[in-house]
Amino acid sequence: MAANRFWRLMKSTPVRRAALSMAVLRALGGIGAAALWERVLRPRGSPAAETVFALMTAVFFGLAWVAYLKLDGMKGPRVIVKKPPPKRRTGDMADYLEEDANPAARPLTPDEKTAARLAANLAVSILFFLLSLCLAGRK
């Protein structure tokens, strides 16, 4: 059920754009974290970069699994956030825009955001899996 819904949602261009931008940012962040681990933070005798990439593969695959479950209808625990009191209204200012110039620039629905997260996390986990395999064969 969720797989059909995912593919139906991925047909829209805004969802694909959002997934691509999420995947690029997550991949850059993960590669940066691995480089930081390899060059600065790694103590002597600790795992090398291929192990870090394998760990990131597991993390991003787990995030993709959570996104898949959310797309399938799972709901997480509710967190109560105390809202600050509303600001005092100082005047009435109206913005008279009739239509958006770009109808594709509409905000994504929660299901579309979840599908984009799922696609981005899967793409990044596959990328890190391939990187860990390439780096492991380097020795």
C-alpha positions in Angstrom: 0.0 0.0 0.0 2.7 2.5 1.0 4.8 1.6 -2.0 2.1 2.5 -4.4 1.4 5.7 -2.6 5.1 6.5 -2.6 5.4 6.1 -6.4 2.3 8.1 -7.0 3.6 10.9 -4.9 7.0 10.8 -6.5 5.5 11.5 -10.0 5.0 15.1 -9.1 7.9 17.4 -10.0 8.0 19.4 -6.7 8.4 16.2 -4.7 11.3 15.1 -6.9 12.9 18.5 -6.5 12.5 18.4 -2.7 13.9 14.8 -2.6 16.9 15.8 -4.7 17.7 18.8 -2.6 17.3 16.8 0.6 19.5 14.1 -0.7 22.3 16.5 -1.8 22.3 18.2 1.6 22.3 15.0 3.5 25.1 13.5 1.4 27.2 16.6 1.7 26.7 16.6 5.5 27.5 12.9 5.8 30.6 13.2 3.7 31.7 16.2 5.7 31.1 14.3 9.0 33.1 11.4 7.7 36.0 13.7 6.6 35.9 15.4 10.0 36.0 12.0 11.7 38.8 10.7 9.5 41.0 13.9 9.7 40.4 15.4 13.1 38.3 13.4 15.6 39.5 9.8 15.0 41.6 8.4 17.9 44.3 6.0 17.2 43.0 2.4 16.7 39.4 3.4 15.9 37.5 2.5 12.8 38.5 3.9 9.5 36.3 5.9 7.0 34.6 2.8 5.4 33.3 1.8 8.8 31.9 5.3 9.3 30.2 5.2 5.9 28.7 1.8 6.8 27.4 3.3 10.0 25.9 6.2 8.1 24.3 3.8 5.7 22.6 2.1 8.6 21.5 5.4 10.1 20.0 6.7 6.8 18.4 3.4 6.1 16.8 3.5 9.5 15.5 7.0 8.8 14.1 5.8 5.5 12.4 3.0 7.3 10.8 5.4 9.7 9.6 7.6 6.8 8.2 4.5 5.1 6.2 3.6 8.2 5.0 7.1 8.5 3.8 7.0 4.9 2.1 3.7 5.7 0.1 5.4 8.5 2.2 5.0 11.7 1.9 7.9 14.0 4.6 8.8 16.5 4.3 10.1 20.0 2.8 13.5 20.5 5.0 16.1 21.9 3.3 19.0 23.7 4.9 22.3 22.8 3.9 25.3 24.8 3.1 28.2 22.4 4.1 31.7 23.3 1.3 34.2 23.7 0.2 35.9 20.5 1.8 39.2 19.8 -0.4 42.2 20.1 -1.8 43.3 16.8 -0.7 46.8 15.9 -2.6 47.4 12.7 -4.4 45.9 9.8 -2.2 45.5 6.8 -3.4 43.4 3.9 -1.5 42.0 1.0 -3.6 41.9 -2.1 -1.9 39.2 -4.3 -4.5 37.4 -6.3 -2.5 34.4 -7.6 0.9 33.0 -7.3 3.1 33.5 -10.3 4.3 29.9 -10.1 1.7 27.3 -9.1 4.4 24.7 -8.7 5.8 26.7 -5.8 3.0 25.7 -3.4 4.1 24.2 -0.1 4.2 20.4 0.0 1.6 18.4 1.8 2.8 16.2 4.8 2.5 13.1 2.7 4.6 14.7 -0.1 7.3 15.7 2.5 7.4 12.2 3.9 7.8 10.7 0.4 10.6 13.2 -0.4 12.3 12.2 2.9 12.0 8.5 2.1 13.5 9.0 -1.4 16.3 11.2 -0.1 17.2 8.8 2.8 17.2 5.8 0.5 19.4 7.6 -2.1 21.9 8.7 0.5 22.0 5.3 2.2 22.7 3.6 -1.2 25.5 6.2 -1.9 27.1 5.6 1.5 26.8 1.8 1.1 28.6 2.1 -2.3 31.3 4.4 -0.8 31.9 1.9 2.1 32.3 -0.9 -0.4 34.7 1.1 -2.6 36.8 2.2 0.4 36.9 -1.3 1.9 38.3 -2.7 -1.4 41.0 0.0 -1.4 43.2 -1.9 1.1 
